[in-house]
Amino acid sequence: MRMISSPSQPATPASASHAAWWWPANKPVLNGRVEHLYLQPVRGQPGVALAPDAAMRCKAGLGIHGDVHAHRLSPRQVLVTLASELRDLRIAPGALLENIVISSDRPELFRPGSALLTASGVEIRLTMFCEPCKRIAPVAADFSRLVHRRGVLGVFATGGEIRIGDAVRLIGERYTPLPESAYQKFLAFVPTIPPGRVVRYVDVTVAIGVAGGFVRALPGYIRRSAGLGLPLHRIVNARGALLPFIPGQAGKLLAEGVIQRSDAATVDLAAFLWQGAA
């Protein structure tokens, strides 16, 4: 089975540092600039537009300072949208709950798997398309017009500051795109959970970029994946309780030092919960 790198452990190309402004000539490059910047301090609410002289502060592997989507496990740390798409859709900047609006001269390269680099050295790994949802229904009732046009989500491979007017480059094919299927994202994420740590159902939903209600599907995912050699024993429920349908979970967690007795029923989440690489 071919594994796809999870955004909690971004793949790093060997040929250049994240902060590099140049890129080999055989890689497609888009040139553009930052048109608008928005913070999303409250989930699902209109964003706060940054002033022309204000800086958006971004931390590698975490997200935007002051933004509700900042989370080390999440592939949805930032939403980037094309100004040309907003004009074509006749939607005002910011209305799609995006963080960054850019102009471009090669919009066909704006897609998952690309890297967006700013002149200041910030690098965003574009992970997956952001599909329309009920939160933007007031400005886009016809969701069919927005499929693969709302923008692309991403994670910060390199942090720093972004300002309106900054020059940007989009490097095509810098990363392997995340799979579109939630189950395939699950298969990519589970191997990144380190030995001696656990995650809860809700942490898994964050890591694969789905709504919290998706926890109901996870027991089925776990059962379906039982013969694939994944460290499924590192998944527990919201209270840290072991899952009765994971064979040998207690023994494996005992061997990793997570529990102290083979008959233990719960994990000390304060000591062993994993929230992504720091």
HELIX and SHEET records of a PDB file:
HELIX    1   1 ALA A   83  LEU A   89  1                                   7    
HELIX    2   2 PRO A  107  LEU A  109  5                                   3    
HELIX    3   3 LYS A  134  ILE A  136  5                                   3    
HELIX    4   4 PHE A  143  LEU A  146  5                                   4    
HELIX    5   5 ALA A  182  PHE A  189  1                                   8    
HELIX    6   6 VAL A  190  THR A  192  5                                   3    
HELIX    7   7 TYR A  201  ILE A  208  1                                   8    
HELIX    8   8 GLY A  212  ALA A  217  5                                   6    
HELIX    9   9 LEU A  218  ARG A  224  1                                   7    
HELIX   10  10 LEU A  232  ARG A  234  5                                   3    
HELIX   11  11 GLN A  249  ALA A  255  1                                   7    
HELIX   12  12 LEU A  269  PHE A  272  1                                   4    
SHEET    1   A 8 VAL A  48  ALA A  49  0                                        
SHEET    2   A 8 VAL A  29  LEU A  39 -1                                        
SHEET    3   A 8 ILE A 100  SER A 104 -1                                        
SHEET    4   A 8 VAL A  78  LEU A  82  1                                        
SHEET    5   A 8 VAL A 152  THR A 158 -1                                        
SHEET    6   A 8 GLU A 123  PHE A 129 -1                                        
SHEET    7   A 8 ALA A 115  THR A 118 -1                                        
SHEET    8   A 8 ALA A 167  ILE A 171 -1                                        
SHEET    1   B 3 GLY A  63  ILE A  64  0                                        
SHEET    2   B 3 ALA A  55  LYS A  59 -1                                        
SHEET    3   B 3 GLY A 160  ARG A 163 -1                                        
SHEET    1   C 2 VAL A 199  ARG A 200  0                                        
SHEET    2   C 2 ILE A 235  VAL A 236  1                                        
END                                                                             
